[in-house]
């Protein structure tokens, strides 16, 4: 349980270190800050295929996932195995986060390092007092796991009171369902991960029923994958929203029609009962969600999942943000993400891309109100 008045105000990525993971045979640093040293809220990761972009996102997802165990002592080696070799000597990783919080009737800040490595790992890189001062942080706090040769996991930071308060705050929300659409009152951090495969697969009619979507309740990490099970589908999400809250359902429809179908004849209209499904109208004809184009499916996935599961401190992590999208649509998704970030100060977008169109639209050097932009080009690793 967190101490009395502990509450999270901000949760911002600063940097990440990986060592001997995937193509990164040496120590590799990813700096999420801008030219002023402030955490970016829009960050692009760029490289050719096979250079480790997806590996870095997988490391980030894994390290953030360490925050969500109901009983942290139950963390096992299988929890690190999303990333090959992570925690096995000599592979290690560290994700540094600026946490702003309220406690003891005052605003405070700390650097949180999420760490995974083999036995005897304390960190990849320690924070100095001068670095903490520059970041505006009052302390450096570590949390994570060391993997022993036997497979036993040893927790880092078990006795740290800040870590206990942070984990307690997160665990208190783990049984809480979303309380809005696009305007959550939950302050605890969440990472919404969109893989490069964002299809909307066809769902068999006999599988359908009115049930809570999978992982409906709060979690620090939510990976969204293309799965053909009913409780993972967008149809089920929309039907559930209408079932529990007509207002949230209407806001979901408005978001999809504004962001995905603006300038077209298509509209997300309603949901039907038999079989339960969402309905798209197009010049008088009607069809299912799974009959949209691949680009429309990708955008619909992101807009609905973000709206349903975002908190006030959300990292939107997208692998290959340009995948399946015509250049015109690539500009659209970039503009959508920019607007979400500007309108919601606690949102941070971290995306990978190969697209020249995305790079042109991003323009690192051009200042845009409300945006702190940054990026990294991964050089040849192989």
C-alpha positions in Angstrom: 0.0 0.0 0.0 1.3 3.5 -0.8 1.9 5.9 2.0 -1.1 8.2 2.8 -1.1 10.9 0.2 1.2 9.4 -2.5 -0.1 10.1 -6.0 1.6 10.0 -9.4 1.6 13.3 -11.3 3.9 12.5 -14.2 5.8 9.5 -15.7 8.2 10.5 -18.5 10.9 8.4 -20.4 14.4 9.8 -20.1 16.7 7.1 -21.5 17.2 3.4 -22.0 20.3 1.3 -22.0 20.7 -2.2 -23.5 23.8 -4.4 -23.5 24.3 -7.7 -25.4 20.7 -8.0 -26.5 19.7 -8.8 -30.1 21.9 -6.9 -32.6 23.2 -4.7 -29.8 26.5 -6.4 -28.8 27.9 -3.4 -27.1 26.3 -1.0 -24.7 23.6 1.0 -26.5 21.9 4.2 -25.3 18.5 5.5 -26.4 18.1 9.1 -25.2 14.4 10.2 -25.0 15.2 13.9 -24.2 15.2 16.9 -26.5 17.9 19.5 -27.0 16.9 21.2 -23.7 17.2 17.9 -21.7 13.4 17.6 -21.3 11.7 14.3 -21.9 10.2 14.2 -25.4 6.5 13.6 -25.9 7.0 12.6 -29.6 10.0 10.3 -30.3 10.8 8.5 -33.6 13.2 5.5 -33.8 14.5 5.1 -37.4 16.6 2.4 -39.1 16.7 -0.1 -41.9 15.1 -3.5 -41.3 16.9 -5.8 -38.9 18.7 -3.2 -36.9 16.9 -3.7 -33.6 14.0 -1.3 -33.5 11.5 -3.9 -32.5 14.0 -5.4 -30.0 14.2 -2.0 -28.2 10.4 -1.8 -28.0 10.2 -5.3 -26.6 12.8 -4.4 -24.0 10.7 -1.4 -23.0 7.5 -3.4 -22.8 9.3 -6.1 -20.7 10.8 -3.6 -18.2 7.5 -1.7 -17.8 5.8 -5.1 -17.3 7.8 -5.6 -14.1 5.5 -3.0 -12.4 2.4 -5.0 -12.8 2.8 -8.2 -10.8 0.2 -8.6 -8.1 2.9 -10.2 -6.0 6.3 -8.9 -7.2 8.1 -11.8 -5.6 6.4 -14.1 -8.1 8.3 -12.6 -11.0 10.0 -15.5 -12.8 12.5 -16.0 -15.6 9.6 -16.5 -18.1 8.7 -12.8 -17.6 12.0 -11.7 -19.1 11.9 -14.2 -21.9 9.9 -11.9 -24.2 13.4 -10.5 -25.0 15.9 -13.3 -25.9 18.7 -13.6 -23.4 17.5 -10.7 -21.2 18.9 -11.2 -17.7 21.2 -14.0 -18.8 24.9 -13.1 -18.5 26.0 -10.8 -20.1 22.6 -9.4 -21.3 21.1 -6.5 -19.3 18.8 -3.5 -19.7 17.9 -0.3 -17.9 15.0 2.1 -18.5 15.2 5.5 -16.8 12.0 7.4 -16.0 11.3 10.8 -14.5 8.5 10.2 -12.0 6.7 13.3 -10.7 4.6 12.6 -7.6 2.8 14.3 -4.7 3.6 13.2 -1.2 3.8 14.7 2.3 1.9 17.7 1.0 4.5 18.6 -1.6 5.4 18.0 -5.3 8.4 15.8 -5.7 10.4 14.1 -8.5 12.5 11.0 -8.7 14.4 9.1 -11.3 13.2 5.5 -11.5 15.4 3.0 -13.2 13.8 -0.3 -14.2 16.6 -2.9 -14.4 17.0 -6.5 -15.6 20.2 -8.4 -15.7 22.2 -11.3 -14.4 23.4 -11.9 -10.9 25.3 -9.0 -9.4 23.7 -6.4 -11.7 23.1 -3.2 -9.9 22.6 -0.9 -12.9 24.1 -0.4 -16.3 24.7 3.3 -15.6 24.3 5.1 -12.3 22.9 8.6 -11.9 25.2 11.2 -10.3 24.0 13.9 -8.0 24.6 16.5 -10.6 22.6 14.6 -13.2 19.7 14.2 -10.8 19.8 18.0 -10.1 19.8 18.7 -13.8 16.8 16.4 -14.3 15.0 18.2 -11.4 14.9 14.9 -9.4 15.5 14.5 -5.7 16.5 10.8 -5.7 17.5 7.9 -7.8 15.5 4.7 -7.2 16.0 1.3 -8.7 13.6 -1.5 -9.2 13.9 -4.7 -11.2 15.2 -8.3 -11.2 18.5 -10.2 -11.3 18.4 -13.6 -12.8 20.7 -16.2 -11.2 22.2 -19.2 -13.0 19.6 -21.4 -11.4 16.8 -19.3 -12.8 15.9 -17.9 -9.4 14.9 -14.2 -9.6 16.2 -11.7 -7.0 14.4 -8.4 -6.7 16.2 -5.1 -6.8 14.9 -2.3 -4.6 12.8 -4.5 -2.3 13.3 -2.2 0.7 13.1 1.2 -1.1 10.1 3.1 0.3 9.5 5.1 -2.9 9.4 1.8 -4.9 6.9 0.4 -2.3 4.7 3.5 -2.6 4.8 3.4 -6.4 4.0 -0.3 -6.7 1.3 0.1 -4.1 -0.3 2.9 -6.1 -0.2 0.8 -9.2 -1.5 -2.4 -7.5 -4.5 -0.4 -6.1 -5.6 0.3 -9.7 -5.1 -3.2 -11.0 -8.7 -4.2 -10.4 -10.2 -0.9 -11.7 -11.8 -0.8 -15.1 -11.4 2.2 -17.4 -13.5 5.1 -16.3 -13.9 7.1 -19.5 -13.1 7.2 -23.2 -10.2 9.5 -24.0 -10.4 11.3 -20.7 -9.4 8.9 -18.0 -9.2 10.0 -14.4 -6.6 7.2 -13.6 -3.1 8.7 -13.0 -1.1 5.5 -12.8 1.1 4.9 -15.9 0.3 2.6 -18.7 2.2 1.6 -21.9 -0.1 0.8 -24.9 1.9 -1.3 -27.3 0.9 -1.7 -30.9 2.9 -4.2 -32.9 3.5 -3.9 -36.6 0.6 -6.4 -37.1 -2.6 -4.4 -36.5 -5.1 -6.2 -38.6 -8.8 -6.7 -37.6 -9.3 -10.5 -38.3 -12.6 -12.0 -39.0 -14.4 -13.4 -35.9 -16.6 -16.5 -36.3 -20.2 -15.8 -35.5 -20.6 -18.7 -33.0 -17.9 -17.2 -30.8 -19.8 -13.9 -30.1 -21.4 -12.8 -26.8 -21.6 -9.7 -24.6 -18.5 -10.2 -22.4 -15.9 -7.9 -20.9 -13.0 -7.5 -23.3 -9.7 -9.3 -22.5 -7.6 -7.2 -20.1 -10.4 -4.7 -19.6 -9.1 -3.6 -16.3 -6.1 -1.3 -15.7 -2.6 -2.7 -16.3 0.8 -0.9 -16.6 1.4 -2.6 -20.0 -1.2 -3.5 -22.6 0.1 -5.1 -25.8 -2.4 -5.2 -28.6 -1.9 -8.0 -31.1 -3.9 -9.2 -34.1 -5.9 -12.1 -32.6 -9.0 -13.8 -33.9 -10.7 -14.4 -30.5 -13.9 -12.6 -29.8 -12.9 -11.1 -26.4 -9.8 -9.5 -28.1 -11.8 -7.9 -31.0 -12.8 -4.4 -31.7 -16.4 -5.5 -32.2 -16.5 -6.8 -28.7 -15.0 -3.6 -27.3 -17.6 -1.4 -29.0 -20.5 -3.7 -28.0 -19.2 -3.7 -24.4 -18.9 0.1 -24.4 -22.5 0.4 -25.6 -23.6 -2.1 -23.0 -22.0 -0.4 -20.0 -22.1 3.3 -21.1 -23.9 4.8 -24.1 -22.0 8.1 -23.7 -18.6 6.4 -23.9 -19.8 4.4 -26.9 -20.9 7.6 -28.7 -17.5 9.2 -28.0 -15.8 6.1 -29.5 -17.9 6.4 -32.6 -17.1 10.1 -32.9 -13.4 9.5 -32.6 -13.3 6.8 -35.3 -15.3 8.9 -37.7 -13.2 12.0 -37.0 -9.8 10.4 -37.2 -10.2 7.4 -39.5 -13.0 8.2 -41.9 -12.7 12.0 -42.2 -13.1 13.1 -45.8 -14.7 9.8 -46.9 -18.2 8.4 -47.3 -17.6 5.7 -44.6 -18.9 5.9 -41.1 -19.0 3.7 -38.0 -22.7 3.7 -37.4 -23.8 1.4 -34.7 -23.6 -2.1 -33.3 -26.0 -4.9 -34.2 -27.3 -7.6 -31.8 -27.6 -10.7 -34.1 -24.8 -11.4 -34.6 -23.2 -8.9 -32.3 -21.0 -6.7 -34.5 -20.0 -3.2 -35.3 -21.4 -1.8 -38.6 -19.7 0.4 -41.2 -21.8 2.3 -43.7 -20.5 3.4 -47.1 -22.7 5.1 -49.6 -25.8 3.2 -48.4 -24.1 -0.2 -48.1 -23.1 -1.8 -44.8 -20.3 -4.1 -43.9 -18.3 -5.4 -40.9 -15.1 -3.9 -39.4 -13.0 -6.7 -40.8 -13.8 -5.6 -44.4 -12.1 -2.3 -44.0 -8.8 -1.7 -45.9 -5.6 -2.6 -44.0 -4.8 1.1 -43.4 -8.2 1.8 -42.0 -8.0 -1.3 -39.8 -4.6 -0.1 -38.4 -6.0 3.4 -37.6 -9.2 2.0 -36.1 -7.3 -0.3 -33.8 -5.1 2.5 -32.5 -7.9 5.1 -32.0 -10.2 2.7 -30.2 -7.6 1.1 -28.0 -6.0 4.4 -27.1 -9.4 6.0 -26.2 -10.5 3.0 -24.2 -7.3 2.3 -22.2 -5.3 5.5 -21.9 -4.6 7.0 -18.4 -3.4 10.4 -17.6 0.2 9.1 -17.9 0.3 6.9 -21.1 3.1 5.8 -23.4 1.8 5.0 -26.8 4.4 2.7 -28.4 3.9 1.9 -32.0 6.1 -0.4 -34.1 6.2 0.7 -37.8 3.7 3.5 -37.5 3.6 3.7 -41.3 2.8 0.1 -42.0 -0.1 -0.5 -44.5 -0.6 3.3 -44.9 -0.5 5.3 -48.1 1.7 8.4 -47.8 -1.5 10.6 -47.4 -2.6 8.3 -44.5 0.9 8.4 -43.0 0.6 12.2 -42.6 -2.8 11.7 -41.1 -1.7 9.3 -38.4 1.2 11.5 -37.6 -1.1 14.6 -37.2 -3.5 12.5 -35.1 -0.8 11.5 -32.7 0.5 15.1 -32.5 -2.9 16.4 -31.6 -3.5 13.7 -29.0 -0.1 14.6 -27.4 -0.8 18.3 -27.4 -4.3 17.9 -26.0 -3.3 15.4 -23.3 0.0 16.5 -21.6 0.7 13.1 -20.0 0.8 11.3 -23.3 4.1 10.2 -24.8 4.4 8.7 -28.3 7.4 6.4 -29.1 7.2 5.0 -32.6 9.4 3.3 -35.2 9.3 4.0 -38.9 11.0 3.5 -42.2 9.0 6.1 -44.0 10.4 9.2 -45.6 6.9 10.7 -45.5 6.8 10.4 -41.7 10.3 11.9 -41.4 9.2 14.9 -43.6 6.1 15.4 -41.5 8.0 15.1 -38.2 10.7 17.7 -38.9 12.8 17.5 -35.7 14.1 21.0 -36.1 10.7 22.7 -36.5 9.2 23.9 -33.2 5.5 23.0 -32.7 3.5 24.3 -29.8 3.0 21.6 -27.1 5.4 19.1 -28.7 8.9 18.1 -27.5 10.3 16.1 -30.4 13.2 13.8 -30.6 14.5 10.7 -32.3 17.4 8.3 -32.9 18.8 6.8 -36.1 20.2 3.3 -35.4 23.3 2.8 -37.4 24.5 -0.6 -38.8 24.6 -3.2 -36.0 25.2 -6.4 -37.9 
